[in-house]
Amino acid sequence: MALKLKKHFGMSAIPFNKDVQPLFQYKQLEQLHELLELAVETDSGTLVTGQAGTGKTTAVRGFVDTLPSNKYRVIYLGYDQKGNTLFARLGLELGLKVSSSRAYRMLQLKQQIQRTISGTGKKLVLIVDEGHLLEGSALEDIRLLTNSDMDRSSDVVLFLLGQLWLRSKLKNHGHEALYQRLRFRYGLEGLTLQQTKEYVSHHLGLVNGDPSIFTEPALRAIFQASGGILREVNNLAVDCLLNACRHDSSRVDETLVRFVLDQRESA
């Protein structure tokens, strides 16, 4: 079906892939990247929250991809609830088999991080994704990991990502110290209607697709149904293209979008 879809619309690849570069640039993304740049320059932590699908991981990845590899070591951790799993993976990234003892494990990691920084001269940027899933003890260990030299400095620049309620979890469940350490905080929201139109056009352009495939009413319907949430825009747009191809149509109109939405609701 992928080959048929590409041939039908004359596209070089399937559009709306989150790994496609360059990223769509919009105001929120630019503001977030400015904060992340400042965080790296000042060795500060950053909290990035947003509804599922708003593109938190993609946005942060887009920023760290611009960091010079000779100056920064980026480690990505995500999808863990328990600290022992999370920090075991961090240890592996640093070439270390960590202890099962929580207290000794943290000492091991802090020493290994300092050795790594001294040996390579690179600043460590640690991205912890899906932070809302982490247990309280894991959040506390993350705070300890970012604290060094009697709290005068940090060997780790932390980017903590999670859904909206992560902020409340940090503020109201005994993690105020970690919350305060995250000097910069940014909440990603959905795109506006105009941005959604530009986003669809951007992705079609990346694969040599015709931006006029989607009619204006179709784009408005996609925006209303998705709330401008990037993942939902992607899912709906691809689904619409597939159905247009099946119906041998060269355009996605509002009627087709409504048809797709009805199908998705009944699935």
VEXRO-426856 format. One line per field, with one value per residue: residue number from 0; x negated, z, y of N, C-alpha, C in turn; residue in one letter. Coordinates in pm, 1 decimal. Layout:
! residues N
pos <- (NUM	...)
nu <- (X	...)
nw <- (Z	...)
nv <- (Y	...)
cau <- (X	...)
caw <- (Z	...)
cav <- (Y	...)
cu <- (X	...)
cw <- (Z	...)
cv <- (Y	...)
code <- (A	...)
***
This chain:
! residues 267
pos <- (0	1	2	3	4	5	6	7	8	9	10	11	12	13	14	15	16	17	18	19	20	21	22	23	24	25	26	27	28	29	30	31	32	33	34	35	36	37	38	39	40	41	42	43	44	45	46	47	48	49	50	51	52	53	54	55	56	57	58	59	60	61	62	63	64	65	66	67	68	69	70	71	72	73	74	75	76	77	78	79	80	81	82	83	84	85	86	87	88	89	90	91	92	93	94	95	96	97	98	99	100	101	102	103	104	105	106	107	108	109	110	111	112	113	114	115	116	117	118	119	120	121	122	123	124	125	126	127	128	129	130	131	132	133	134	135	136	137	138	139	140	141	142	143	144	145	146	147	148	149	150	151	152	153	154	155	156	157	158	159	160	161	162	163	164	165	166	167	168	169	170	171	172	173	174	175	176	177	178	179	180	181	182	183	184	185	186	187	188	189	190	191	192	193	194	195	196	197	198	199	200	201	202	203	204	205	206	207	208	209	210	211	212	213	214	215	216	217	218	219	220	221	222	223	224	225	226	227	228	229	230	231	232	233	234	235	236	237	238	239	240	241	242	243	244	245	246	247	248	249	250	251	252	253	254	255	256	257	258	259	260	261	262	263	264	265	266)
nu <- (-82.9	-201.7	-372.4	-183.8	-42.3	-236.7	-289.0	-37.4	2.7	-227.0	-449.0	-766.2	-808.2	-635.6	-444.7	-444.2	-600.8	-756.9	-1030.5	-1128.4	-1331.4	-1384.1	-1261.4	-931.6	-908.1	-789.8	-642.2	-630.7	-814.1	-1051.6	-1075.6	-1105.6	-1347.3	-1519.0	-1513.0	-1623.9	-1878.0	-1978.6	-1968.8	-2163.7	-2390.7	-2406.8	-2421.0	-2177.4	-1866.1	-1574.8	-1224.8	-995.5	-672.7	-354.0	-52.0	10.1	-138.3	-204.5	-456.6	-688.3	-920.9	-1023.9	-1073.9	-1273.1	-1469.3	-1525.7	-1659.3	-1890.1	-2020.8	-2153.5	-2366.5	-2719.0	-2907.1	-3159.5	-3165.3	-2953.9	-2789.3	-2514.5	-2258.1	-1982.3	-1700.4	-1411.2	-1065.4	-1064.9	-967.7	-1071.1	-1348.1	-1578.3	-1590.8	-1602.2	-1844.8	-2023.1	-2033.3	-2140.3	-2389.7	-2496.3	-2514.9	-2722.0	-2924.4	-2929.9	-2855.3	-2602.7	-2550.7	-2313.9	-2237.7	-2080.8	-2194.0	-2473.9	-2474.7	-2410.2	-2636.7	-2831.4	-2745.4	-2766.6	-3041.0	-3136.0	-3028.5	-3167.8	-3427.5	-3396.3	-3340.4	-3575.5	-3757.7	-3679.2	-3611.0	-3364.0	-3038.5	-2767.6	-2449.5	-2145.5	-1856.5	-1549.6	-1273.4	-911.6	-860.6	-647.7	-578.0	-759.0	-860.7	-846.5	-1092.4	-1273.2	-1261.5	-1367.1	-1628.1	-1716.3	-1730.3	-1940.9	-2143.3	-2192.9	-2310.1	-2601.1	-2927.9	-2857.1	-2611.4	-2682.9	-2730.1	-2658.1	-2709.4	-2558.3	-2334.9	-2001.1	-1717.0	-1391.6	-1111.4	-759.5	-406.0	-130.0	-53.2	-283.7	-408.3	-244.2	-278.9	-546.6	-541.7	-359.4	-403.7	-618.8	-850.9	-964.7	-1223.8	-1354.6	-1188.4	-1241.1	-1503.5	-1482.3	-1521.6	-1423.5	-1110.1	-872.0	-568.0	-434.4	-190.4	95.3	98.3	199.5	480.2	382.1	111.6	139.5	223.3	-9.0	-186.1	-95.8	-136.4	-414.0	-508.1	-412.5	-555.4	-814.2	-824.2	-790.1	-522.3	-201.9	-85.9	178.5	333.7	488.7	788.3	901.1	1133.2	1100.6	862.4	936.7	1120.6	955.5	794.3	986.2	1065.8	831.6	731.6	501.8	293.6	-9.7	-67.6	186.7	268.5	85.7	164.4	432.3	401.9	246.0	418.3	630.4	509.6	461.7	725.5	817.3	658.4	753.0	1007.6	949.7	906.5	780.2	771.8	812.6	1096.7	1340.5	1552.3	1433.3	1257.7	1442.1	1553.0	1332.6	1294.1	1530.0	1490.8	1266.3	1370.2	1549.7	1392.9)
nw <- (0.0	64.8	-149.8	-352.5	-253.3	-256.7	-532.5	-629.7	-539.4	-629.0	-461.1	-292.6	-61.0	229.5	386.3	691.1	884.2	1192.7	1212.8	999.0	852.2	765.8	1094.7	1142.6	1184.8	1439.0	1658.8	1932.5	1932.7	1869.7	2094.8	2297.5	2221.0	2256.3	2536.1	2607.9	2502.9	2665.3	2906.9	2873.7	2849.1	3101.9	3274.0	3373.4	3481.4	3294.1	3262.3	3060.9	2959.1	2849.6	2673.6	2571.1	2264.0	2173.6	2083.1	2241.0	2283.3	2022.4	1975.2	2167.2	2088.7	1838.9	1918.2	2066.3	1866.4	1739.8	1897.4	1932.8	1884.4	1984.3	2213.8	2375.3	2545.0	2491.5	2654.7	2637.0	2818.8	2888.1	2939.7	3169.6	3494.2	3739.4	3944.3	3959.6	3714.0	3534.6	3611.1	3583.1	3307.9	3249.9	3366.0	3193.2	2959.1	3033.3	3052.6	3277.5	3526.6	3742.5	4099.3	4290.2	4520.6	4631.2	4746.3	4705.5	4433.9	4336.9	4420.2	4265.1	4006.8	4010.5	4049.0	3817.6	3621.0	3671.8	3614.7	3345.1	3237.1	3302.5	3157.7	2889.1	2848.8	2779.8	2821.6	2999.7	2886.6	2999.3	2911.6	3035.4	2969.9	2965.3	3233.7	3411.4	3470.6	3649.9	3961.1	4299.4	4438.6	4230.8	4113.9	4323.1	4326.7	4081.4	4135.9	4323.5	4160.3	3996.5	4160.7	4283.2	4428.0	4676.5	4609.1	4456.8	4191.2	3890.6	3741.9	3542.8	3286.4	3298.1	3121.2	3176.6	3078.2	3032.1	3076.0	3127.3	3400.9	3536.9	3636.1	3853.8	4005.6	4083.1	4233.0	4439.4	4570.5	4743.3	4600.5	4570.0	4578.8	4352.9	4159.8	4194.6	4114.8	3846.5	3658.5	3427.1	3263.1	3045.3	2868.0	2616.4	2366.6	2151.2	1790.8	1625.1	1405.9	1166.6	1185.4	1175.8	911.9	780.5	879.7	769.4	498.2	503.0	562.0	342.1	142.8	200.7	93.9	-169.6	-227.7	-332.0	-191.8	-218.8	-204.9	23.2	91.3	192.0	367.9	453.4	595.5	805.1	929.7	1012.1	1192.8	1387.4	1480.1	1581.6	1757.2	1705.4	1794.2	1735.6	1685.3	1643.2	1422.7	1235.2	1228.6	1139.5	892.6	737.3	736.8	594.5	344.9	271.4	245.1	42.8	-165.5	-186.6	-279.9	-520.7	-546.0	-602.4	-422.3	-82.2	77.8	287.2	329.5	302.8	520.1	732.7	693.8	750.1	1018.5	1130.8	1082.9	1244.5	1495.8	1524.0	1530.9)
nv <- (-120.9	119.6	182.6	213.1	431.6	636.0	649.0	718.6	983.2	1098.9	1121.1	1117.0	975.9	842.1	1084.1	1290.6	1173.5	1146.5	1145.9	1278.0	1527.8	1876.3	1983.0	2112.4	2452.6	2658.9	2907.7	2816.7	2605.0	2736.4	2902.2	2711.2	2588.9	2804.4	2827.5	2579.3	2604.3	2808.0	2674.0	2475.1	2634.3	2743.6	2533.6	2429.3	2278.9	2165.8	2159.0	2002.7	1995.7	1865.2	1783.1	1444.3	1364.8	1618.4	1661.8	1669.4	1505.3	1491.6	1762.5	1824.5	1643.6	1752.1	1981.6	1885.9	1753.9	1952.5	2012.4	2032.1	1740.2	1708.7	1850.8	1786.5	1521.5	1333.1	1166.0	959.9	865.6	678.3	576.6	416.0	308.6	239.3	323.1	157.8	26.7	241.8	370.4	165.8	142.7	391.2	356.5	157.9	307.0	467.3	291.6	126.8	-112.2	-102.8	-105.0	-299.8	-186.9	98.3	336.1	300.3	273.3	530.1	669.3	539.1	613.8	895.8	926.8	801.5	964.9	1202.6	1113.9	1056.8	1309.7	1444.5	1292.1	1316.0	1578.3	1661.2	1800.4	1660.7	1586.5	1496.9	1335.5	1269.5	1096.4	1068.3	1132.9	1150.3	893.4	795.1	652.6	784.2	753.6	730.7	982.8	1133.4	1032.7	1125.0	1394.6	1393.4	1306.4	1521.3	1699.7	1842.0	1919.7	2035.6	2149.8	2366.7	2340.3	2150.7	1837.5	1745.4	1830.7	1846.4	1743.6	1709.4	1537.8	1515.6	1434.4	1666.6	1656.6	1600.7	1825.1	1900.5	1671.4	1691.2	1926.5	1878.0	1637.4	1598.5	1656.1	1900.8	2002.6	1897.0	2006.2	2280.9	2281.1	2253.1	2491.4	2615.4	2606.0	2469.7	2454.1	2267.4	2321.6	2257.7	2316.9	2621.9	2697.6	2814.7	2743.2	2468.0	2429.7	2518.7	2332.8	2088.3	2147.4	2179.1	1916.3	1774.3	1901.9	1814.7	1562.2	1596.7	1634.4	1762.4	2054.7	2131.4	1908.3	1869.3	2023.4	2354.1	2345.6	2079.2	2088.3	2255.2	2088.9	1880.0	2016.2	2092.8	1842.4	1735.5	1920.9	2051.8	1897.4	1750.1	1471.2	1367.3	1516.7	1417.9	1143.8	1158.1	1289.1	1108.3	889.1	998.2	1039.1	773.4	678.6	846.0	756.1	491.6	544.8	645.2	919.0	1245.3	1444.5	1553.4	1615.2	1788.0	1612.7	1362.1	1369.1	1372.3	1121.4	957.6	1024.7	924.1	650.8	604.9	654.4	447.8	227.9)
cau <- (0.0	-289.2	-416.8	-66.2	-12.3	-337.8	-267.3	90.9	-11.2	-354.1	-536.1	-890.1	-802.0	-511.6	-463.6	-403.1	-687.8	-816.7	-1176.0	-1165.4	-1395.5	-1391.3	-1139.7	-847.8	-941.7	-681.2	-682.4	-655.2	-938.1	-1162.1	-1087.6	-1160.1	-1488.7	-1592.0	-1526.9	-1716.6	-2012.5	-2017.8	-1990.3	-2293.3	-2496.2	-2412.1	-2417.5	-2049.5	-1766.5	-1456.6	-1106.3	-913.5	-548.5	-254.0	39.8	-47.0	-131.3	-238.1	-588.6	-793.2	-1043.4	-1074.4	-1126.0	-1399.8	-1566.3	-1566.4	-1758.7	-2016.5	-2088.8	-2235.2	-2480.5	-2843.5	-2938.6	-3289.7	-3149.5	-2842.2	-2746.9	-2370.6	-2205.3	-1836.1	-1638.8	-1266.7	-976.1	-1091.2	-902.2	-1154.9	-1480.6	-1686.5	-1597.9	-1646.6	-1985.5	-2102.6	-2054.8	-2234.4	-2521.3	-2541.3	-2554.3	-2849.6	-3021.5	-2936.8	-2752.6	-2573.9	-2513.5	-2170.6	-2216.4	-2044.5	-2290.0	-2602.5	-2452.6	-2419.5	-2777.8	-2897.5	-2708.1	-2822.2	-3185.6	-3159.4	-2998.4	-3280.9	-3540.0	-3366.0	-3355.7	-3718.9	-3830.1	-3640.4	-3591.2	-3230.6	-2930.3	-2666.9	-2309.6	-2064.7	-1714.6	-1464.3	-1141.0	-798.6	-888.7	-526.8	-566.7	-862.2	-830.6	-901.2	-1234.1	-1351.5	-1268.3	-1460.7	-1763.2	-1751.6	-1773.0	-2073.6	-2239.6	-2223.6	-2366.4	-2743.0	-3006.0	-2773.9	-2503.4	-2731.8	-2736.7	-2600.9	-2782.1	-2458.5	-2226.4	-1885.7	-1590.7	-1289.3	-994.7	-644.9	-273.2	-97.2	-42.1	-415.9	-437.7	-174.1	-341.8	-670.0	-512.3	-269.8	-430.4	-747.5	-965.1	-985.2	-1366.5	-1381.5	-1112.4	-1314.8	-1628.0	-1447.8	-1510.3	-1341.2	-992.6	-796.5	-456.3	-398.9	-48.7	124.3	82.5	316.0	532.6	287.4	-7.4	174.8	218.5	-149.9	-248.6	-59.4	-207.1	-556.2	-535.0	-391.1	-667.6	-934.8	-820.7	-752.9	-378.0	-131.3	-15.6	321.9	405.0	587.3	863.5	911.4	1228.9	1044.3	763.4	1010.3	1179.9	845.0	755.8	1090.7	1068.1	703.5	692.1	366.5	194.4	-88.5	-52.8	319.7	265.3	14.7	245.7	548.7	359.4	206.8	540.7	705.3	439.6	487.2	862.4	826.3	596.8	846.0	1121.7	894.1	927.2	655.2	788.1	875.5	1191.2	1399.6	1634.8	1343.4	1209.6	1551.8	1562.2	1220.3	1320.6	1633.8	1427.4	1177.1	1453.0	1619.8	1294.9)
caw <- (0.0	71.5	-286.1	-424.8	-202.9	-309.7	-676.9	-652.9	-516.4	-682.5	-349.6	-283.4	62.4	304.1	467.9	831.5	965.6	1294.5	1199.6	880.1	878.1	892.4	1172.2	1118.1	1279.0	1481.5	1771.2	2055.1	1916.4	1878.1	2234.5	2374.1	2186.1	2321.4	2677.1	2618.5	2478.2	2787.3	3010.3	2848.6	2875.0	3244.9	3350.5	3444.1	3442.9	3224.9	3264.7	2940.0	2976.3	2745.8	2646.8	2486.4	2120.8	2136.9	2019.8	2338.3	2255.3	1891.2	1988.4	2241.0	2001.8	1737.3	1976.2	2101.7	1741.6	1697.5	1988.5	1878.8	1949.4	2050.9	2337.5	2455.6	2542.3	2515.5	2690.1	2642.0	2898.0	2892.6	2948.8	3288.6	3615.2	3855.3	3938.4	3936.0	3569.4	3471.2	3638.1	3524.0	3168.0	3250.0	3389.9	3070.4	2866.5	3081.6	3061.0	3418.3	3579.4	3871.1	4211.9	4322.3	4636.8	4583.3	4791.0	4638.4	4290.9	4309.6	4434.0	4145.0	3889.2	4022.9	4026.3	3677.0	3543.9	3688.4	3538.2	3202.6	3202.2	3310.6	3053.1	2753.9	2839.6	2726.9	2915.3	2988.5	2877.9	3028.1	2880.1	3099.5	2908.3	3035.7	3375.6	3491.9	3506.3	3745.2	4103.7	4379.8	4470.5	4109.6	4101.2	4424.1	4282.5	3972.6	4200.9	4381.1	4051.2	3938.7	4265.9	4311.4	4486.1	4780.0	4541.3	4387.2	4047.4	3847.6	3633.5	3447.1	3242.9	3294.5	3055.7	3224.7	2992.1	3079.2	3050.8	3200.8	3544.8	3598.3	3711.9	3982.0	4079.4	4142.1	4329.2	4548.4	4625.3	4811.0	4508.8	4545.6	4556.6	4211.5	4083.1	4201.1	4039.4	3705.0	3651.4	3312.8	3246.3	2924.8	2836.3	2474.1	2337.5	2012.5	1690.8	1585.3	1275.3	1062.3	1198.6	1128.5	765.4	742.0	917.6	666.4	376.2	526.2	550.9	203.3	66.1	225.8	12.5	-305.1	-243.8	-366.4	-73.5	-243.9	-187.1	128.8	72.2	311.6	464.8	508.6	695.2	922.4	997.2	1077.9	1308.2	1489.2	1536.7	1647.0	1852.1	1671.9	1853.9	1621.0	1657.0	1588.3	1286.9	1153.9	1212.2	1056.2	756.7	667.2	718.4	485.4	219.4	240.1	197.8	-87.6	-260.1	-206.6	-357.1	-645.3	-544.4	-597.6	-320.8	46.6	109.5	421.0	335.5	326.8	658.1	819.6	675.8	823.7	1161.7	1168.1	1085.7	1360.0	1615.2	1532.8	1535.7)
cav <- (0.0	237.0	213.1	261.0	565.5	729.2	662.8	785.6	1126.7	1145.4	1158.1	1038.5	896.9	863.7	1206.0	1298.7	1089.3	1233.4	1146.7	1354.0	1656.2	1950.7	1996.6	2228.7	2558.6	2745.6	2993.2	2740.8	2529.1	2832.0	2944.4	2598.9	2572.9	2914.2	2791.0	2466.8	2658.3	2879.3	2572.2	2412.3	2732.8	2776.2	2407.2	2430.8	2180.3	2216.0	2074.1	2019.4	1921.3	1885.0	1672.6	1339.9	1391.0	1755.9	1665.4	1703.0	1429.5	1534.4	1898.5	1820.1	1576.2	1848.2	2072.0	1820.2	1717.9	2066.3	2029.2	1974.4	1612.9	1717.7	1927.1	1737.1	1381.8	1329.5	1033.2	960.8	759.5	695.4	460.6	335.6	356.2	210.3	381.8	61.9	3.2	365.6	399.1	56.6	180.0	502.5	297.7	93.7	413.9	522.4	182.4	89.4	-200.5	-40.3	-190.3	-309.2	-100.7	231.8	436.7	280.2	294.9	672.6	706.1	488.2	692.7	1029.5	917.2	768.7	1085.8	1294.1	1058.4	1071.2	1450.7	1477.0	1221.8	1356.7	1722.4	1686.9	1820.8	1555.4	1628.2	1379.1	1351.6	1168.7	1108.8	1006.5	1152.7	1132.3	752.6	757.5	642.4	892.6	731.0	757.7	1128.5	1181.3	997.0	1216.3	1518.7	1371.6	1289.9	1652.3	1783.8	1814.3	2028.2	2098.0	2222.5	2485.7	2314.5	2024.1	1771.8	1698.3	1918.5	1757.8	1776.9	1616.6	1549.4	1438.0	1488.4	1788.4	1639.7	1585.3	1947.3	1888.2	1561.8	1742.4	2032.7	1839.4	1504.5	1592.3	1666.8	2043.0	2030.5	1869.4	2104.8	2406.4	2265.5	2267.7	2637.6	2655.3	2519.5	2506.6	2367.4	2265.6	2311.6	2224.6	2421.2	2699.4	2657.2	2856.1	2659.2	2333.3	2436.3	2528.6	2205.9	1990.2	2187.8	2151.1	1773.0	1733.8	1954.7	1735.5	1439.4	1640.2	1626.0	1885.6	2105.7	2150.5	1780.5	1892.9	2146.8	2438.9	2288.0	1955.7	2126.8	2305.0	1972.6	1809.3	2097.1	2083.4	1707.4	1705.2	2024.1	2096.2	1807.0	1704.8	1328.8	1345.9	1572.1	1318.3	1022.7	1188.1	1323.4	985.7	810.9	1062.3	1009.1	632.9	664.3	912.3	663.3	379.3	592.1	699.8	1063.7	1322.3	1547.8	1522.6	1721.7	1778.2	1491.6	1249.1	1380.1	1328.4	976.6	899.7	1042.5	827.0	519.3	596.6	650.4	318.8	117.8)
cu <- (-86.4	-333.1	-302.1	-32.0	-109.4	-316.2	-141.2	77.2	-144.2	-452.0	-657.7	-893.0	-666.6	-531.9	-419.0	-476.2	-760.0	-968.2	-1223.6	-1225.0	-1384.6	-1256.7	-1062.2	-875.7	-819.1	-721.1	-715.8	-787.4	-1058.7	-1184.7	-1148.6	-1308.3	-1574.3	-1614.9	-1629.4	-1860.5	-2065.2	-2046.9	-2126.5	-2407.0	-2513.7	-2407.2	-2290.0	-1957.9	-1646.9	-1345.8	-1022.5	-789.7	-453.5	-165.3	-28.8	-29.0	-167.6	-379.8	-702.4	-926.1	-1106.5	-1137.3	-1260.7	-1506.8	-1616.6	-1670.4	-1891.8	-2092.2	-2178.4	-2358.4	-2604.8	-2882.8	-3073.9	-3282.6	-3045.0	-2821.4	-2599.9	-2328.1	-2054.9	-1785.7	-1488.8	-1194.1	-1011.5	-1014.0	-993.3	-1295.7	-1590.0	-1701.0	-1653.2	-1796.5	-2077.2	-2132.8	-2149.6	-2375.4	-2577.9	-2588.0	-2691.7	-2957.3	-3039.6	-2822.7	-2723.9	-2531.4	-2361.8	-2136.0	-2193.1	-2149.6	-2423.3	-2590.4	-2468.2	-2563.3	-2856.4	-2871.9	-2770.4	-2972.6	-3217.2	-3131.0	-3113.8	-3403.1	-3519.1	-3386.7	-3503.1	-3796.6	-3801.0	-3629.7	-3453.3	-3130.4	-2823.6	-2526.7	-2224.8	-1916.9	-1638.4	-1321.7	-1035.8	-816.5	-768.0	-507.5	-660.6	-810.7	-898.1	-1049.1	-1323.0	-1367.0	-1366.8	-1604.4	-1808.8	-1798.4	-1914.3	-2180.8	-2282.4	-2285.1	-2512.0	-2809.1	-2921.8	-2671.1	-2550.0	-2732.1	-2669.6	-2683.8	-2689.2	-2360.3	-2105.5	-1770.5	-1490.3	-1160.3	-879.7	-513.4	-239.7	-100.8	-175.6	-448.9	-370.6	-235.5	-468.3	-641.3	-441.4	-300.0	-572.4	-868.9	-993.5	-1131.0	-1405.2	-1311.8	-1185.7	-1444.1	-1604.9	-1417.6	-1417.0	-1228.1	-914.8	-687.4	-419.1	-248.6	-29.4	102.2	212.0	365.4	434.4	161.1	18.7	171.2	73.8	-224.2	-220.9	-133.7	-355.7	-587.6	-512.2	-507.4	-795.0	-940.2	-774.3	-603.1	-317.4	-54.1	135.0	400.2	516.3	657.8	868.2	1012.4	1176.9	943.9	829.8	1069.8	1072.7	801.5	857.7	1090.1	944.1	667.6	551.7	256.9	120.4	-64.5	82.9	331.6	199.0	103.9	363.6	508.9	322.0	329.1	624.4	640.5	464.6	627.4	883.9	768.6	691.5	965.1	1078.1	921.2	793.0	658.4	846.7	966.3	1253.1	1483.7	1550.0	1289.9	1317.3	1569.4	1454.4	1243.9	1426.7	1577.6	1342.2	1256.8	1518.9	1524.5	1278.4)
cw <- (0.0	-67.7	-368.1	-384.4	-259.5	-459.0	-706.2	-640.2	-567.6	-576.1	-342.6	-159.9	127.9	395.1	612.7	918.7	1064.3	1284.9	1078.8	920.5	752.6	962.9	1128.6	1226.8	1310.8	1614.1	1896.3	2047.2	1929.9	2022.8	2320.2	2345.7	2247.2	2468.8	2695.2	2594.6	2601.8	2899.4	2995.4	2884.1	3023.9	3333.9	3434.1	3393.6	3376.2	3231.4	3141.0	2955.0	2861.4	2733.8	2558.0	2340.3	2078.3	2081.6	2112.5	2303.4	2124.6	1900.4	2058.4	2157.6	1893.0	1788.8	2000.0	1977.1	1691.3	1785.6	1928.9	1955.6	2018.5	2183.0	2431.3	2436.0	2581.0	2543.3	2707.6	2720.1	2902.4	2910.9	3061.9	3405.7	3736.7	3836.2	3907.6	3787.2	3497.0	3488.3	3594.1	3378.1	3155.8	3272.8	3265.7	2968.4	2903.0	3094.3	3200.4	3452.7	3721.2	3974.9	4230.1	4444.5	4590.1	4619.5	4717.9	4489.5	4255.7	4320.6	4311.2	4024.7	3893.9	3996.4	3879.2	3586.8	3552.1	3612.2	3388.5	3156.2	3201.9	3195.1	2913.3	2735.9	2787.6	2841.2	2891.4	2990.4	2891.7	3002.2	2943.3	3049.9	2990.4	3187.4	3465.7	3537.1	3619.0	3888.8	4179.1	4410.0	4350.4	4088.4	4201.6	4383.6	4167.1	4031.0	4256.6	4273.1	3993.1	4039.6	4288.6	4370.4	4584.9	4719.9	4476.4	4237.2	4017.9	3733.2	3520.5	3414.6	3218.7	3216.9	3098.2	3146.2	3047.6	3045.1	3151.7	3352.0	3613.2	3683.2	3849.9	4068.1	4149.9	4252.8	4454.6	4612.7	4680.5	4722.5	4474.2	4515.1	4411.0	4124.4	4080.4	4121.1	3888.6	3680.0	3540.0	3293.5	3124.1	2899.7	2689.2	2458.7	2190.9	1920.1	1675.0	1449.9	1164.7	1066.9	1150.7	977.0	717.3	770.9	812.3	536.8	386.5	503.1	409.0	116.2	82.1	139.8	-129.2	-333.2	-273.3	-244.0	-93.9	-237.1	-84.1	102.3	202.5	412.6	529.1	618.5	821.7	1001.4	1071.3	1203.0	1420.7	1558.1	1619.5	1757.3	1825.4	1733.4	1740.1	1586.1	1594.2	1447.4	1192.8	1123.7	1118.5	911.5	677.3	639.6	603.6	350.4	175.8	182.8	64.4	-196.7	-289.8	-293.8	-487.8	-658.0	-533.3	-490.8	-192.3	79.8	246.4	436.4	365.9	469.9	755.2	812.4	757.1	974.0	1211.2	1177.1	1210.2	1490.3	1634.5	1544.3	1679.3)
cv <- (126.1	279.7	271.1	403.9	668.4	754.5	742.5	938.0	1182.8	1189.4	1065.5	949.4	921.9	985.5	1187.6	1197.1	1179.7	1239.8	1226.9	1488.6	1743.3	1956.0	2120.6	2331.9	2643.6	2809.9	2914.3	2665.1	2620.3	2876.5	2834.0	2581.9	2684.2	2882.7	2679.2	2512.2	2730.3	2780.5	2506.9	2507.6	2760.5	2652.0	2396.1	2320.1	2245.5	2112.3	2105.5	1932.1	1949.9	1763.4	1569.4	1377.3	1531.1	1769.0	1700.8	1635.6	1474.8	1672.5	1899.8	1751.1	1670.2	1945.5	2001.0	1774.8	1830.3	2085.6	1963.8	1847.9	1614.3	1793.7	1867.8	1587.3	1379.2	1185.4	1045.6	840.3	783.7	564.5	364.4	395.1	345.0	266.0	282.8	30.7	124.8	386.8	285.1	88.6	298.1	451.0	232.2	196.6	470.4	414.2	128.7	-5.4	-154.7	-142.1	-194.3	-225.9	42.3	336.7	423.2	305.3	441.9	722.0	662.0	579.0	831.9	1028.1	889.9	888.7	1184.6	1246.0	1078.5	1214.7	1489.7	1415.0	1270.6	1507.1	1759.6	1707.4	1713.9	1616.3	1502.3	1410.9	1236.6	1190.7	1034.7	1015.7	1133.2	987.9	711.6	750.8	756.5	876.9	759.4	907.8	1186.9	1150.4	1084.8	1349.4	1505.3	1363.3	1423.9	1748.3	1745.2	1938.9	2108.9	2194.6	2351.7	2466.8	2181.4	1967.9	1731.2	1810.0	1828.5	1819.9	1670.4	1640.5	1466.3	1503.8	1598.3	1770.9	1610.6	1707.1	1943.3	1779.7	1609.7	1842.9	1981.8	1704.9	1491.8	1602.7	1813.4	2075.5	2005.6	1973.4	2239.5	2400.6	2278.3	2415.5	2683.1	2554.3	2566.9	2404.1	2377.1	2247.0	2273.1	2343.9	2500.6	2647.2	2692.7	2771.2	2516.9	2327.5	2437.1	2398.9	2098.7	2020.4	2156.0	2004.0	1721.2	1781.0	1873.2	1608.9	1469.7	1623.8	1761.8	1935.5	2119.8	2019.8	1796.6	2026.0	2225.9	2383.1	2159.5	1987.5	2180.2	2188.9	1892.9	1884.8	2082.9	1947.4	1677.8	1802.4	2076.3	2011.3	1735.6	1558.4	1299.0	1402.9	1472.8	1198.0	1046.7	1214.3	1198.5	899.2	866.8	1033.8	864.9	613.8	733.4	822.0	546.4	418.0	658.1	849.9	1134.5	1430.7	1488.9	1639.8	1697.4	1652.0	1369.5	1250.9	1331.1	1177.1	905.9	910.3	945.2	686.6	500.4	588.2	514.4	200.8	66.7)
code <- (M	A	L	K	L	K	K	H	F	G	M	S	A	I	P	F	N	K	D	V	Q	P	L	F	Q	Y	K	Q	L	E	Q	L	H	E	L	L	E	L	A	V	E	T	D	S	G	T	L	V	T	G	Q	A	G	T	G	K	T	T	A	V	R	G	F	V	D	T	L	P	S	N	K	Y	R	V	I	Y	L	G	Y	D	Q	K	G	N	T	L	F	A	R	L	G	L	E	L	G	L	K	V	S	S	S	R	A	Y	R	M	L	Q	L	K	Q	Q	I	Q	R	T	I	S	G	T	G	K	K	L	V	L	I	V	D	E	G	H	L	L	E	G	S	A	L	E	D	I	R	L	L	T	N	S	D	M	D	R	S	S	D	V	V	L	F	L	L	G	Q	L	W	L	R	S	K	L	K	N	H	G	H	E	A	L	Y	Q	R	L	R	F	R	Y	G	L	E	G	L	T	L	Q	Q	T	K	E	Y	V	S	H	H	L	G	L	V	N	G	D	P	S	I	F	T	E	P	A	L	R	A	I	F	Q	A	S	G	G	I	L	R	E	V	N	N	L	A	V	D	C	L	L	N	A	C	R	H	D	S	S	R	V	D	E	T	L	V	R	F	V	L	D	Q	R	E	S	A)
***
